[in-house]
Amino acid sequence: MRLTALLFVPADSEKKFEKAKGIGADGLILDLEDSVAPDNKAAARDGLAAWIDAANGPRDWAFWVRVNPFDTGLTEADLKAIVRPGLDGIVLPKANGGQDVARLADLIAPLERETGVQPGHVKILVVATETAAAMFNLASYAPAHPRLAALTWGAEDLGAVVGATNNKDADGSWTQPYQLARSLCLFAAANAGVPALDTLYSDFRDAEGLDASCRTSRRDGFVGRLAIHPAQVAGIQQAFAPSEEDVALARQIVAAFEANPGLGTLGIDGKMYDIPHLKQARRTLASIGE
């Protein structure tokens, strides 16, 4: 499952959903949480079930739903409506740690059986930094639950929890608490052996800023990011795509190690490469489906 660009879509806007289908995202996250007003959640949930049924067939994007968090008391009703053929994954907001993944998985499993979904098909993407407790439990995602597809992070809800007046410096960079949350999410994902996705870039009109931010994210180890607007999807895809030179070098590295399985270090064109380079080369090739 590709996770380079995942686009949020309000779960109560069929017009936006229809437009988003052809935008080129790897996945659409139909949002039952922040995008839907409390009085509209039941209707949005019911309508979303029909959209999932209609999407149960060949398509080039994955169908995700961000459910309401456990502390709202709405999560189980969300799951009962949406776990059905056509659904690929659940985005869990405001998770406090790995125990919430296990709790969610236990709720999903019987619904898969009841609706004829292949056991284990529905994956879980966790927003791992939105509560204070979550920041102390990031190591709990390892060993990874079989349903855990990736970790991402969020700054807005965390800022509300700690009472921050702002989460950005004057130059637009994250302030120290949110740089820490971002870094710890990246390390937690690596510790669990799952991909890390960077959070939203809020200014959807700033294409240059998005590009620079995505390239920094890719440099640091994130494999993709969330999008808040359809205009961001193409830029995210482009920024996270490896260059032709990156792919060519990755192929050289993998081929050289396969030809010399007993070596831990070898030279290519006058430069030395070791096992960490091999791992990165394989990640590069995996990102293009090789």
BABA-596734 format. One record per residue (C-alpha): x, y, z; residue in one letter; residue number from 1. Coordinates in nm, 2 decimals. Example, Ala and Ser with C-alpha at 12.3 -4.5 7.8 and 13.67 -1.06 7.14 Angstrom:
2
@xx = 1.23 yy = -0.45 zz = 0.78 residuo = A num = 1
@xx = 1.37 yy = -0.11 zz = 0.71 residuo = S num = 2
This chain:
290
@xx = 0.00 yy = 0.00 zz = 0.00 residuo = M num = 1
@xx = 0.15 yy = 0.33 zz = -0.11 residuo = R num = 2
@xx = 0.14 yy = 0.60 zz = 0.15 residuo = L num = 3
@xx = 0.32 yy = 0.90 zz = -0.02 residuo = T num = 4
@xx = 0.02 yy = 1.14 zz = -0.03 residuo = A num = 5
@xx = -0.29 yy = 1.09 zz = 0.18 residuo = L num = 6
@xx = -0.56 yy = 1.35 zz = 0.13 residuo = L num = 7
@xx = -0.82 yy = 1.45 zz = 0.39 residuo = F num = 8
@xx = -1.18 yy = 1.49 zz = 0.27 residuo = V num = 9
@xx = -1.47 yy = 1.59 zz = 0.48 residuo = P num = 10
@xx = -1.70 yy = 1.29 zz = 0.53 residuo = A num = 11
@xx = -2.01 yy = 1.50 zz = 0.48 residuo = D num = 12
@xx = -1.92 yy = 1.64 zz = 0.14 residuo = S num = 13
@xx = -1.99 yy = 1.41 zz = -0.15 residuo = E num = 14
@xx = -1.89 yy = 1.69 zz = -0.40 residuo = K num = 15
@xx = -1.54 yy = 1.71 zz = -0.25 residuo = K num = 16
@xx = -1.52 yy = 1.33 zz = -0.23 residuo = F num = 17
@xx = -1.60 yy = 1.29 zz = -0.60 residuo = E num = 18
@xx = -1.34 yy = 1.55 zz = -0.69 residuo = K num = 19
@xx = -1.08 yy = 1.39 zz = -0.47 residuo = A num = 20
@xx = -1.11 yy = 1.05 zz = -0.64 residuo = K num = 21
@xx = -0.92 yy = 1.16 zz = -0.95 residuo = G num = 22
@xx = -0.67 yy = 1.39 zz = -0.79 residuo = I num = 23
@xx = -0.38 yy = 1.13 zz = -0.78 residuo = G num = 24
@xx = -0.36 yy = 1.07 zz = -0.40 residuo = A num = 25
@xx = -0.25 yy = 0.73 zz = -0.28 residuo = D num = 26
@xx = -0.53 yy = 0.73 zz = -0.03 residuo = G num = 27
@xx = -0.83 yy = 0.94 zz = 0.07 residuo = L num = 28
@xx = -0.90 yy = 0.99 zz = 0.44 residuo = I num = 29
@xx = -1.27 yy = 1.05 zz = 0.48 residuo = L num = 30
@xx = -1.28 yy = 1.25 zz = 0.80 residuo = D num = 31
@xx = -1.55 yy = 1.19 zz = 1.06 residuo = L num = 32
@xx = -1.36 yy = 1.38 zz = 1.33 residuo = E num = 33
@xx = -1.27 yy = 1.75 zz = 1.30 residuo = D num = 34
@xx = -1.42 yy = 1.81 zz = 0.95 residuo = S num = 35
@xx = -1.78 yy = 1.72 zz = 1.06 residuo = V num = 36
@xx = -1.98 yy = 1.93 zz = 1.31 residuo = A num = 37
@xx = -2.12 yy = 1.73 zz = 1.60 residuo = P num = 38
@xx = -2.48 yy = 1.76 zz = 1.48 residuo = D num = 39
@xx = -2.39 yy = 1.62 zz = 1.14 residuo = N num = 40
@xx = -2.18 yy = 1.32 zz = 1.25 residuo = K num = 41
@xx = -2.46 yy = 1.06 zz = 1.24 residuo = A num = 42
@xx = -2.57 yy = 1.16 zz = 0.89 residuo = A num = 43
@xx = -2.21 yy = 1.17 zz = 0.77 residuo = A num = 44
@xx = -2.15 yy = 0.82 zz = 0.91 residuo = R num = 45
@xx = -2.45 yy = 0.68 zz = 0.73 residuo = D num = 46
@xx = -2.36 yy = 0.85 zz = 0.40 residuo = G num = 47
@xx = -2.01 yy = 0.73 zz = 0.43 residuo = L num = 48
@xx = -2.12 yy = 0.37 zz = 0.45 residuo = A num = 49
@xx = -2.28 yy = 0.40 zz = 0.11 residuo = A num = 50
@xx = -1.97 yy = 0.56 zz = -0.04 residuo = W num = 51
@xx = -1.76 yy = 0.27 zz = 0.08 residuo = I num = 52
@xx = -2.00 yy = 0.02 zz = -0.07 residuo = D num = 53
@xx = -1.98 yy = 0.21 zz = -0.40 residuo = A num = 54
@xx = -1.60 yy = 0.21 zz = -0.39 residuo = A num = 55
@xx = -1.57 yy = -0.17 zz = -0.34 residuo = N num = 56
@xx = -1.39 yy = -0.25 zz = -0.67 residuo = G num = 57
@xx = -1.08 yy = -0.17 zz = -0.87 residuo = P num = 58
@xx = -0.93 yy = 0.17 zz = -0.80 residuo = R num = 59
@xx = -0.59 yy = 0.33 zz = -0.77 residuo = D num = 60
@xx = -0.63 yy = 0.48 zz = -0.42 residuo = W num = 61
@xx = -0.69 yy = 0.34 zz = -0.07 residuo = A num = 62
@xx = -1.01 yy = 0.42 zz = 0.12 residuo = F num = 63
@xx = -0.93 yy = 0.54 zz = 0.48 residuo = W num = 64
@xx = -1.16 yy = 0.69 zz = 0.74 residuo = V num = 65
@xx = -1.05 yy = 0.90 zz = 1.04 residuo = R num = 66
@xx = -1.29 yy = 0.80 zz = 1.31 residuo = V num = 67
@xx = -1.37 yy = 1.00 zz = 1.62 residuo = N num = 68
@xx = -1.13 yy = 0.93 zz = 1.91 residuo = P num = 69
@xx = -1.21 yy = 0.69 zz = 2.19 residuo = F num = 70
@xx = -1.28 yy = 0.96 zz = 2.45 residuo = D num = 71
@xx = -1.58 yy = 1.09 zz = 2.24 residuo = T num = 72
@xx = -1.78 yy = 0.77 zz = 2.28 residuo = G num = 73
@xx = -1.84 yy = 0.77 zz = 1.91 residuo = L num = 74
@xx = -1.57 yy = 0.53 zz = 1.78 residuo = T num = 75
@xx = -1.76 yy = 0.21 zz = 1.80 residuo = E num = 76
@xx = -2.06 yy = 0.35 zz = 1.61 residuo = A num = 77
@xx = -1.82 yy = 0.48 zz = 1.35 residuo = D num = 78
@xx = -1.67 yy = 0.14 zz = 1.31 residuo = L num = 79
@xx = -2.00 yy = -0.04 zz = 1.29 residuo = K num = 80
@xx = -2.10 yy = 0.18 zz = 1.00 residuo = A num = 81
@xx = -1.77 yy = 0.18 zz = 0.80 residuo = I num = 82
@xx = -1.60 yy = -0.16 zz = 0.84 residuo = V num = 83
@xx = -1.73 yy = -0.33 zz = 0.53 residuo = R num = 84
@xx = -1.59 yy = -0.44 zz = 0.19 residuo = P num = 85
@xx = -1.43 yy = -0.14 zz = 0.03 residuo = G num = 86
@xx = -1.26 yy = 0.00 zz = 0.34 residuo = L num = 87
@xx = -0.88 yy = -0.02 zz = 0.35 residuo = D num = 88
@xx = -0.79 yy = 0.15 zz = 0.67 residuo = G num = 89
@xx = -0.88 yy = 0.35 zz = 0.99 residuo = I num = 90
@xx = -0.70 yy = 0.67 zz = 1.10 residuo = V num = 91
@xx = -0.70 yy = 0.68 zz = 1.48 residuo = L num = 92
@xx = -0.67 yy = 1.03 zz = 1.62 residuo = P num = 93
@xx = -0.56 yy = 1.12 zz = 1.98 residuo = K num = 94
@xx = -0.41 yy = 0.78 zz = 2.04 residuo = A num = 95
@xx = -0.23 yy = 0.74 zz = 2.37 residuo = N num = 96
@xx = -0.01 yy = 0.45 zz = 2.27 residuo = G num = 97
@xx = 0.01 yy = 0.10 zz = 2.14 residuo = G num = 98
@xx = -0.27 yy = -0.02 zz = 2.37 residuo = Q num = 99
@xx = -0.51 yy = 0.19 zz = 2.17 residuo = D num = 100
@xx = -0.40 yy = 0.02 zz = 1.85 residuo = V num = 101
@xx = -0.48 yy = -0.32 zz = 2.01 residuo = A num = 102
@xx = -0.81 yy = -0.19 zz = 2.14 residuo = R num = 103
@xx = -0.91 yy = -0.07 zz = 1.79 residuo = L num = 104
@xx = -0.80 yy = -0.39 zz = 1.63 residuo = A num = 105
@xx = -1.01 yy = -0.59 zz = 1.87 residuo = D num = 106
@xx = -1.31 yy = -0.38 zz = 1.76 residuo = L num = 107
@xx = -1.24 yy = -0.42 zz = 1.39 residuo = I num = 108
@xx = -1.19 yy = -0.80 zz = 1.38 residuo = A num = 109
@xx = -1.55 yy = -0.91 zz = 1.46 residuo = P num = 110
@xx = -1.68 yy = -0.65 zz = 1.22 residuo = L num = 111
@xx = -1.46 yy = -0.79 zz = 0.94 residuo = E num = 112
@xx = -1.60 yy = -1.13 zz = 1.01 residuo = R num = 113
@xx = -1.96 yy = -1.01 zz = 1.01 residuo = E num = 114
@xx = -1.93 yy = -0.82 zz = 0.69 residuo = T num = 115
@xx = -1.72 yy = -1.06 zz = 0.49 residuo = G num = 116
@xx = -1.40 yy = -0.85 zz = 0.49 residuo = V num = 117
@xx = -1.08 yy = -1.06 zz = 0.47 residuo = Q num = 118
@xx = -0.94 yy = -1.09 zz = 0.82 residuo = P num = 119
@xx = -0.67 yy = -0.84 zz = 0.88 residuo = G num = 120
@xx = -0.74 yy = -0.64 zz = 0.57 residuo = H num = 121
@xx = -0.83 yy = -0.31 zz = 0.75 residuo = V num = 122
@xx = -0.51 yy = -0.14 zz = 0.86 residuo = K num = 123
@xx = -0.45 yy = 0.13 zz = 1.12 residuo = I num = 124
@xx = -0.27 yy = 0.47 zz = 1.08 residuo = L num = 125
@xx = -0.21 yy = 0.63 zz = 1.41 residuo = V num = 126
@xx = -0.19 yy = 1.01 zz = 1.48 residuo = V num = 127
@xx = 0.06 yy = 0.95 zz = 1.76 residuo = A num = 128
@xx = 0.14 yy = 1.29 zz = 1.92 residuo = T num = 129
@xx = -0.20 yy = 1.46 zz = 1.99 residuo = E num = 130
@xx = -0.21 yy = 1.40 zz = 2.37 residuo = T num = 131
@xx = 0.03 yy = 1.46 zz = 2.65 residuo = A num = 132
@xx = 0.02 yy = 1.10 zz = 2.75 residuo = A num = 133
@xx = 0.10 yy = 0.99 zz = 2.39 residuo = A num = 134
@xx = 0.44 yy = 1.17 zz = 2.41 residuo = M num = 135
@xx = 0.55 yy = 0.94 zz = 2.69 residuo = F num = 136
@xx = 0.42 yy = 0.62 zz = 2.52 residuo = N num = 137
@xx = 0.57 yy = 0.63 zz = 2.17 residuo = L num = 138
@xx = 0.79 yy = 0.33 zz = 2.23 residuo = A num = 139
@xx = 0.48 yy = 0.12 zz = 2.30 residuo = S num = 140
@xx = 0.41 yy = 0.09 zz = 1.92 residuo = Y num = 141
@xx = 0.68 yy = -0.17 zz = 1.91 residuo = A num = 142
@xx = 0.65 yy = -0.45 zz = 1.85 residuo = P num = 143
@xx = 0.41 yy = -0.34 zz = 1.58 residuo = A num = 144
@xx = 0.06 yy = -0.48 zz = 1.57 residuo = H num = 145
@xx = 0.00 yy = -0.66 zz = 1.24 residuo = P num = 146
@xx = -0.26 yy = -0.39 zz = 1.15 residuo = R num = 147
@xx = -0.03 yy = -0.10 zz = 1.21 residuo = L num = 148
@xx = 0.04 yy = 0.06 zz = 0.87 residuo = A num = 149
@xx = 0.22 yy = 0.39 zz = 0.97 residuo = A num = 150
@xx = 0.26 yy = 0.66 zz = 1.23 residuo = L num = 151
@xx = 0.20 yy = 1.03 zz = 1.18 residuo = T num = 152
@xx = 0.20 yy = 1.33 zz = 1.41 residuo = W num = 153
@xx = -0.01 yy = 1.63 zz = 1.47 residuo = G num = 154
@xx = 0.06 yy = 1.97 zz = 1.63 residuo = A num = 155
@xx = -0.28 yy = 2.15 zz = 1.67 residuo = E num = 156
@xx = -0.44 yy = 1.92 zz = 1.93 residuo = D num = 157
@xx = -0.11 yy = 1.89 zz = 2.12 residuo = L num = 158
@xx = -0.09 yy = 2.27 zz = 2.13 residuo = G num = 159
@xx = -0.43 yy = 2.29 zz = 2.28 residuo = A num = 160
@xx = -0.34 yy = 2.03 zz = 2.54 residuo = V num = 161
@xx = -0.04 yy = 2.22 zz = 2.66 residuo = V num = 162
@xx = -0.19 yy = 2.57 zz = 2.62 residuo = G num = 163
@xx = 0.05 yy = 2.69 zz = 2.36 residuo = A num = 164
@xx = -0.04 yy = 3.03 zz = 2.21 residuo = T num = 165
@xx = 0.14 yy = 2.94 zz = 1.88 residuo = N num = 166
@xx = 0.33 yy = 2.64 zz = 1.75 residuo = N num = 167
@xx = 0.54 yy = 2.82 zz = 1.48 residuo = K num = 168
@xx = 0.83 yy = 3.07 zz = 1.50 residuo = D num = 169
@xx = 0.83 yy = 3.39 zz = 1.30 residuo = A num = 170
@xx = 1.00 yy = 3.22 zz = 1.01 residuo = D num = 171
@xx = 0.73 yy = 2.95 zz = 0.99 residuo = G num = 172
@xx = 0.94 yy = 2.67 zz = 1.15 residuo = S num = 173
@xx = 0.80 yy = 2.46 zz = 1.43 residuo = W num = 174
@xx = 0.88 yy = 2.57 zz = 1.78 residuo = T num = 175
@xx = 1.08 yy = 2.34 zz = 2.00 residuo = Q num = 176
@xx = 0.80 yy = 2.13 zz = 2.15 residuo = P num = 177
@xx = 0.66 yy = 2.04 zz = 1.81 residuo = Y num = 178
@xx = 1.01 yy = 1.97 zz = 1.66 residuo = Q num = 179
@xx = 1.04 yy = 1.72 zz = 1.95 residuo = L num = 180
@xx = 0.70 yy = 1.56 zz = 1.87 residuo = A num = 181
@xx = 0.79 yy = 1.54 zz = 1.50 residuo = R num = 182
@xx = 1.13 yy = 1.38 zz = 1.58 residuo = S num = 183
@xx = 0.99 yy = 1.13 zz = 1.83 residuo = L num = 184
@xx = 0.72 yy = 1.02 zz = 1.59 residuo = C num = 185
@xx = 0.99 yy = 0.95 zz = 1.33 residuo = L num = 186
@xx = 1.19 yy = 0.75 zz = 1.58 residuo = F num = 187
@xx = 0.89 yy = 0.56 zz = 1.71 residuo = A num = 188
@xx = 0.79 yy = 0.46 zz = 1.36 residuo = A num = 189
@xx = 1.15 yy = 0.33 zz = 1.29 residuo = A num = 190
@xx = 1.14 yy = 0.15 zz = 1.63 residuo = N num = 191
@xx = 0.82 yy = -0.02 zz = 1.53 residuo = A num = 192
@xx = 0.94 yy = -0.09 zz = 1.18 residuo = G num = 193
@xx = 0.66 yy = 0.10 zz = 1.00 residuo = V num = 194
@xx = 0.66 yy = 0.41 zz = 0.78 residuo = P num = 195
@xx = 0.65 yy = 0.76 zz = 0.92 residuo = A num = 196
@xx = 0.43 yy = 1.03 zz = 0.75 residuo = L num = 197
@xx = 0.48 yy = 1.40 zz = 0.81 residuo = D num = 198
@xx = 0.19 yy = 1.61 zz = 0.92 residuo = T num = 199
@xx = -0.01 yy = 1.86 zz = 0.73 residuo = L num = 200
@xx = 0.13 yy = 2.17 zz = 0.56 residuo = Y num = 201
@xx = -0.15 yy = 2.42 zz = 0.64 residuo = S num = 202
@xx = -0.10 yy = 2.69 zz = 0.38 residuo = D num = 203
@xx = -0.23 yy = 2.51 zz = 0.06 residuo = F num = 204
@xx = -0.16 yy = 2.82 zz = -0.15 residuo = R num = 205
@xx = 0.21 yy = 2.81 zz = -0.07 residuo = D num = 206
@xx = 0.34 yy = 2.56 zz = -0.33 residuo = A num = 207
@xx = 0.71 yy = 2.66 zz = -0.28 residuo = E num = 208
@xx = 0.69 yy = 2.63 zz = 0.09 residuo = G num = 209
@xx = 0.52 yy = 2.29 zz = 0.06 residuo = L num = 210
@xx = 0.79 yy = 2.16 zz = -0.17 residuo = D num = 211
@xx = 1.07 yy = 2.28 zz = 0.06 residuo = A num = 212
@xx = 0.90 yy = 2.13 zz = 0.36 residuo = S num = 213
@xx = 0.84 yy = 1.79 zz = 0.18 residuo = C num = 214
@xx = 1.20 yy = 1.77 zz = 0.07 residuo = R num = 215
@xx = 1.31 yy = 1.83 zz = 0.43 residuo = T num = 216
@xx = 1.07 yy = 1.56 zz = 0.54 residuo = S num = 217
@xx = 1.21 yy = 1.31 zz = 0.29 residuo = R num = 218
@xx = 1.57 yy = 1.40 zz = 0.39 residuo = R num = 219
@xx = 1.49 yy = 1.33 zz = 0.75 residuo = D num = 220
@xx = 1.32 yy = 0.99 zz = 0.68 residuo = G num = 221
@xx = 0.95 yy = 1.05 zz = 0.64 residuo = F num = 222
@xx = 0.81 yy = 0.85 zz = 0.34 residuo = V num = 223
@xx = 0.51 yy = 1.08 zz = 0.27 residuo = G num = 224
@xx = 0.27 yy = 1.32 zz = 0.43 residuo = R num = 225
@xx = -0.09 yy = 1.42 zz = 0.48 residuo = L num = 226
@xx = -0.26 yy = 1.67 zz = 0.25 residuo = A num = 227
@xx = -0.53 yy = 1.91 zz = 0.35 residuo = I num = 228
@xx = -0.62 yy = 2.03 zz = 0.00 residuo = H num = 229
@xx = -0.63 yy = 1.86 zz = -0.34 residuo = P num = 230
@xx = -0.38 yy = 2.13 zz = -0.47 residuo = A num = 231
@xx = -0.11 yy = 1.98 zz = -0.25 residuo = Q num = 232
@xx = -0.12 yy = 1.62 zz = -0.37 residuo = V num = 233
@xx = 0.09 yy = 1.66 zz = -0.69 residuo = A num = 234
@xx = 0.35 yy = 1.86 zz = -0.51 residuo = G num = 235
@xx = 0.38 yy = 1.60 zz = -0.23 residuo = I num = 236
@xx = 0.41 yy = 1.31 zz = -0.49 residuo = Q num = 237
@xx = 0.68 yy = 1.50 zz = -0.68 residuo = Q num = 238
@xx = 0.88 yy = 1.60 zz = -0.37 residuo = A num = 239
@xx = 0.89 yy = 1.25 zz = -0.22 residuo = F num = 240
@xx = 0.97 yy = 1.07 zz = -0.55 residuo = A num = 241
@xx = 1.33 yy = 0.96 zz = -0.58 residuo = P num = 242
@xx = 1.52 yy = 1.12 zz = -0.87 residuo = S num = 243
@xx = 1.65 yy = 0.91 zz = -1.16 residuo = E num = 244
@xx = 2.00 yy = 0.94 zz = -1.01 residuo = E num = 245
@xx = 1.87 yy = 0.81 zz = -0.67 residuo = D num = 246
@xx = 1.71 yy = 0.51 zz = -0.83 residuo = V num = 247
@xx = 2.01 yy = 0.43 zz = -1.05 residuo = A num = 248
@xx = 2.24 yy = 0.44 zz = -0.75 residuo = L num = 249
@xx = 2.00 yy = 0.23 zz = -0.54 residuo = A num = 250
@xx = 2.00 yy = -0.04 zz = -0.81 residuo = R num = 251
@xx = 2.38 yy = -0.04 zz = -0.82 residuo = Q num = 252
@xx = 2.41 yy = -0.07 zz = -0.44 residuo = I num = 253
@xx = 2.15 yy = -0.36 zz = -0.42 residuo = V num = 254
@xx = 2.31 yy = -0.54 zz = -0.72 residuo = A num = 255
@xx = 2.66 yy = -0.51 zz = -0.58 residuo = A num = 256
@xx = 2.56 yy = -0.65 zz = -0.24 residuo = F num = 257
@xx = 2.36 yy = -0.93 zz = -0.40 residuo = E num = 258
@xx = 2.67 yy = -1.02 zz = -0.61 residuo = A num = 259
@xx = 2.89 yy = -1.01 zz = -0.29 residuo = N num = 260
@xx = 2.67 yy = -1.15 zz = -0.01 residuo = P num = 261
@xx = 2.96 yy = -1.21 zz = 0.22 residuo = G num = 262
@xx = 3.06 yy = -0.85 zz = 0.23 residuo = L num = 263
@xx = 2.94 yy = -0.58 zz = 0.48 residuo = G num = 264
@xx = 3.12 yy = -0.30 zz = 0.30 residuo = T num = 265
@xx = 3.21 yy = -0.25 zz = -0.07 residuo = L num = 266
@xx = 3.31 yy = 0.02 zz = -0.31 residuo = G num = 267
@xx = 3.12 yy = 0.16 zz = -0.61 residuo = I num = 268
@xx = 3.27 yy = 0.42 zz = -0.83 residuo = D num = 269
@xx = 3.53 yy = 0.51 zz = -0.57 residuo = G num = 270
@xx = 3.29 yy = 0.55 zz = -0.28 residuo = K num = 271
@xx = 3.23 yy = 0.31 zz = 0.01 residuo = M num = 272
@xx = 2.89 yy = 0.17 zz = 0.09 residuo = Y num = 273
@xx = 2.78 yy = -0.04 zz = 0.39 residuo = D num = 274
@xx = 2.47 yy = -0.21 zz = 0.52 residuo = I num = 275
@xx = 2.29 yy = 0.11 zz = 0.62 residuo = P num = 276
@xx = 2.33 yy = 0.23 zz = 0.26 residuo = H num = 277
@xx = 2.19 yy = -0.11 zz = 0.14 residuo = L num = 278
@xx = 1.88 yy = -0.06 zz = 0.36 residuo = K num = 279
@xx = 1.82 yy = 0.29 zz = 0.23 residuo = Q num = 280
@xx = 1.87 yy = 0.17 zz = -0.13 residuo = A num = 281
@xx = 1.60 yy = -0.10 zz = -0.08 residuo = R num = 282
@xx = 1.37 yy = 0.17 zz = 0.07 residuo = R num = 283
@xx = 1.42 yy = 0.38 zz = -0.24 residuo = T num = 284
@xx = 1.34 yy = 0.10 zz = -0.47 residuo = L num = 285
@xx = 1.04 yy = -0.01 zz = -0.26 residuo = A num = 286
@xx = 0.90 yy = 0.35 zz = -0.30 residuo = S num = 287
@xx = 0.88 yy = 0.29 zz = -0.68 residuo = I num = 288
@xx = 0.74 yy = -0.06 zz = -0.65 residuo = G num = 289
@xx = 1.07 yy = -0.25 zz = -0.71 residuo = E num = 290
